[in-house]
């Protein structure tokens, strides 16, 4: 008998995170090389915790 595989939709993932206590990380307007190092440090400090990345203010992303 074949097993059904449950696929979580993005909406369900957001709902699951919102039910937990989570930290929102707001991304900068210009997400380039200069923003990468501080962002990595911040994300590493939150390792293992539920986070939400808020990209609503991002205007440009570096192409490197």
Secondary structure, 3 states (H helix, E strand, C coil): CCCCCCCCCHHHHHHHHHHCCCEEEECCCEECHHHHHHHHHHHHHCCCCCEEEECCCCCEECCC
